[in-house]
Amino acid sequence: MKHLFCIFSLIFITLPASFIANAAPEPSIRILIAKKPDKITITSDGAGFTIETQPGRTFQRRSSTLTVFAADQGLRIDGENFEASILTITNRTSVYRIDNRSFQGKISVAASKDRELQIINELPLEAYLIGLMNSEISFTWPTEAIKAQAVAARTYALATMERTREKNPAALYDMTATMLDQVYAGDHPDDDRVAEDVAATRGEVIKRKGKILATHYHSCCGGQTEYAHHVWANTDGPPLTVDRFCERSPKLLWDYSIPLDEFREVLKDQGTSLTRMTDLKVQLFDDSPRVKDLIVIDAQGEHPIAATDLRKWFGYGNIKSTWFNVALEKKSIDFAGRGYGHGVGMCQWGAKGMAEAGHSYRDILKFYYADGQLATAY
């Protein structure tokens, strides 16, 4: 197996010289870090703030705390109204605290028509990657697993930025800070531990046929990865991988029970009214062990519910994957499943297991993105 991985690695690090010569500068990325219904408080280390209301128009605030309110027309700071729908906030240190979390770069606050505030953090991509590591995995994980995560996260970020800006050039942000994209909670006290590992892969991305790959990844595959088009319609992704490296994951197996009354109520809210349920069955994909639809049977007939919708409606942390068995009990619906997440691309716990077994980050990336090639974006 190791000889095979060595061959993979030699192939994987090959890239055209022209790509190196044309390497671009490091980009900045804009992350939606929070939404607030009425106000947001930002603190600094006492250096004060520079606030830009529109290009070229700025003013200063010497205080160490800044509270931005949604106003009838635009935004309000310290009793002063601004007709601008977005404010960009910087300071000398480029470090801020919001909701007891630390962020660097610059902060923008935008007001929507319904007075909801969107808080956006713009910072260099490499700094963003360092910040997300302790949210996506852990600084205690092996170096090669952290490097693999850095490359996968960088590639996903660049692919998402490209797609967002192409589809909507006026978009205020490129990605969210949640599991819908990549989990990011700002700086972390242990970031120094991962900074070297991220720097060791600086600018490295995965490409396929000359294009940056949308490198989806997840917590634990449960023993086999999933096709992207089973999760997101018309989405291309890496081939399936049988994975035994995540067998020690605490997230390998899970179970969850939903009270029948709650199940009926949630489905009713989603447009499906049920009479007394008599049975449940699952419809699997033809080429995957995961569930495509949960078939709910009552006196009216069969009601197919997409397994991906079940996760969204009842919580991604409750129904942890679409790889499950299900049973109808007297007072509940009981799930027993494998893995955590959508199952597409790199299994994070599998990457940890591979690193612990002595494989390099290049080995890990080739294992999960077998049709990709490692390249340098900047």
N, C-alpha and C positions, 0 to 999 in steps of 0.2 A: 504493500500500500504506500509506504514512504517513497519508494522509487517512482511510483506513479505520480505522487504529489510533486516530486522534484521536476518531473517532465512538465507537469501543469504549470509550475512556477516559472520555468524558463519561458514557456509560451506566454504566460500572463504578463510578464514584465516587458515584453517587446512592444515598442511603439515607434511610429514613424518619426524620423529626425525632423521633418518639416513641422511636426506638431510641437516639438520642443522649441524650435526656433521662433514659432509664432505664439509662444505662451503669453497669455494675457495677465494683467495685474490682478491682484487679489480683489474680489468684489466685496461690497457691503451687502448685508441682507436685512430685510425689514420684517420683524416678527410681531404679530399681534399678541401681546402678553397678557392683556386683561380687557374686560368690558365692565364698565361701571354705570349704574343707573343715574347718578347725579353729580358726583364729584370724585376727584382723585388727589391725593396728597403725595408730594414728592419731596424728599429731603436730600441734602448734600452735606458735605463736611464743613460747611461754613463759607465756602468760596463764592456763594451767591449763584445767580442764574442769568443767562442771556436768553431772551425770549424773542423768537422771530415770528411775526404775525403774517408776513408775506415776504417773498424774496427781496432782500435788501433793506427791509424795515425791521429793526430790532430795538429792544429796550432792556434795561438792566433791573434786576431785583437783588438787593444785597442780603436779604434774609436767607437762612439755611433751610427754610421750609416754604413750599409753594403749594397752594391748594387751587386747583382749577375746577370751576363749576360749569355745568351746562346752563346756558342762558336761553331766553326766548329767541334771541338773535345771536347766534355764535357762542362765544365762551366768555367767562368772567374770572378774573384773578384779583383777589384782594379788593373787591368792590368795583373794579374797573371792567367795563364791558368791551369786548372786541367783536366786531362783526365777522372776523375771520372764522372759518369753520374748522381750521386746524392751526395749532401752535406747535412750533418746534423748540425744544428746550435743551440747552447745553450749559456746561460750566467748565471751569478751568481743568478740573481733574477728570472729567468725563465719567464720573462715578455717581450713581444715584441709588436711593433706597425707596422702594415702593412695596407696600404690604409686607414689610420686614424682609424683603428680598433685595439683593444688590444687583445692579445692572450697570454696564458700561456702554460707552458710545454716545448716543443722543436719544432723547425721548420726544415723541410727538403725541399730542392729544388731539383727537378729532371728535367733533360732535355730529351725530346723525340727526335726521329730521325729528325723530322721536325722543331727542335729548339724551340718548345713550352715548356715553363716552367710550371711545376706543383708544387704548394706550398701546403705542407702537414703539418698539426698541430697534433702532438701527445701529449696527455695529459691524466690524470686519468679520468676514465669514469664519476665519480661523479662531477668533475669540469666541464666537458663537458656539463653535464645535466644542471648545474646552468647557464652556458653561453647560452644555447639554449632557455631557458624559455621565455626571453623577445623577442625572434624572433618568437617562435611558438604561445605564448599567451601573457599575460601581467602581470607584477608584481602587478598590481592593482586588479587582479581577486581574488576571495575567496580562502582561504588557501586550502580547500578540493579539489578545481578544480586544483590548482597547484600541489598538491600531486598526484592526478590522472594522470596529464600530466607527472609528473616525472616517475611514474611507467610504463606508456605506452611507453614513450621515452626510458627508460632504457631497457625495454624488447625488443623493436624494434632494438635498437642498438646492443644488445648482439646476437639476432637472425641473424642480418645482418652480424656482425663480423664472427660468426660461419660459415655462408654460404659462405662468401667471402673467408675466409682462407681455407676452405675445397675445394672449386672449384679451387682456384688459390693461392697456398701457396706463390708464388712469388709476389703477388699483393703489390703495394706500399702503398695503403690506403684501409680502410675498407668501408668508406661511403663518399658521397659528402656532402657539406654544403648547398644544395639547397632543394627545395620542392620535388625533385626526391627521396630524402631520408628524412632528417630532416633539417630544416632551422637553421643554426648556423652562427652567426656573431661575435664570440668571446665574450670577457667579456662585461658587461653592467654596467653603473653607479649604477643601482638599484639592482644589483645582491644580495646584502646583504638581501634584502627583501625576496627573494626566497630561499636563501641558507638554512635557517632553515627548510623550508617546504621540500626541497629536502632531507636534512639530516634525517628528520623524517621518510623517506621511504627508507633509505640507503639499497641497495642490493636487494630490493623487485622486483620481476618479476612475470609475469603471465605465467603459464605452462598449457599445455594440454596433457594428457596421458604421463606425465613425461618429455615432451620436451618444451623448451622455445617457446612461441607463437610469430609469426610475427604480432605484435600488430599494424596494420595499423590504422591511425586516420586521421581526416580531419577537416576542419574549421566548416562547417555547413551542416547537412544532409538534411535539408529542410522538415523534418517530418518523414522520414524513412531511415534507413541505407540500404546499398547495399551488395550483395553477392560479395565476393572477386573474384570468377571465372568469373564474368561478366566484371571485369576490367583487370585482369591478367589471362590468360589462365592457366588451371591446377593448380590454387592456391586455397588452402583451407583457410577458414576464419570463423569468428563467424556468428551465425545465424542472420537473419534480426531482427531489432528492430523498432517498431513504437515509434517515439520520439516526444513528445510535449514540451520538455524542451528548445528547441532552437527557439521557436516562437517569442521571443523578439530580436533575432539576426538581426543586420543591414544587414546581408548577406543572409537573408531568401529568398528574391526575387531579381531577376536581369533581365536586358534586354540588348540586344546588336544587332546592325545592321551592316551588311557587305555589302558594295557596290557590285553590281553585277559584275563589271569589276574586282574588287579585288578577288572575289570568284572564278571567272573563271580562273584568272591568277594563284592563289594558287593551284587549282585543276590540272591545266595543268602542273605545276611544279612537282606535285605528280603523274603524269602519266595518268590523266583523262582529255581528251579534250572534251569540251561541245559545242554543237550548242545552238540555242536559247532555254532557259529553259521554259517549259510550266507548270510545277507543282513540288511540293515537298510533300513528305509524310514521316512519321516516322514509324519505326518498333520498337515496344517496346519488352522488354523481357517478356516472359510468366508469370514470377513470380516477376516482379518488375515494378514500374512506370517509370523507366528510359529508355532512348532511346538506342537501340542496334545499329541501322543504320538509317542514313538519306538517303532517296531514292530521288535522283535527276532525274527528268524526262525531256528529251529533244527529238528531232526528231529521235535520234538514239535508244531511248529506256530508260530503267531504269539503274541508276548508284548507287549502294549501297555504302555509305561512312560510315565507322565505326564512331560512335559518339566520341569514345576515340581519334580517329585520328583528328577529327575536333578540339577538344580542343588543341591538340598538335600543329596543323598547324596554328590555328588562335589565340592561346594564352590562357593559362589556366586562366589568369585573365580577359579575355574577355568572352569566353564561359565557365562560371564558374562551370558548372556541366553538366552531361548528362541527367538531368531531365528538359526537356524543350518542349515547343511548338514552331513551326516555321511557318512563312508565307512568301510567295514569293510576293514581291511588284514590282512596275514598275522599280525601280532603286536599290533595296536592298533586302537582305534576313534578316528578322527580327526575333530574338529569344526572348523568354520570358521564364525564368526558375526559378527553386527553388534550394536553397542550394549552397554551394561553396566547391568544392573538389570531390574526387572520391566516397565518401559516405561510405567507408568500415570502420568498427570498431568504435572507439570513435568519437563522434561529439563534438568538443571542445566547441562550444557555448552551446550545450546541457549539457556538464559537468558543465559549469558555471551556467546554470539554475538550475541544480540539487543541486549544492553547495548552491546556494542562497535559495533554498527551504528547506535546512537543512539536506541534505544527505551527508554522509561521502564519502571519496575517495574510500573506499571499496565498498560502494553501487554503486558508479558511474562505477567503473571498472566491477563489476558483471553485471550491466545493459547492458553495451556495449560488454563485452566479457563473455557472459553467460555460455559458455562451458569451461571457464578457471578456474584455481585455483591460488591463491596468494601463492608464495613461496619465499624463501630467497636464492639468488644465491651466495652471499658473505657477 
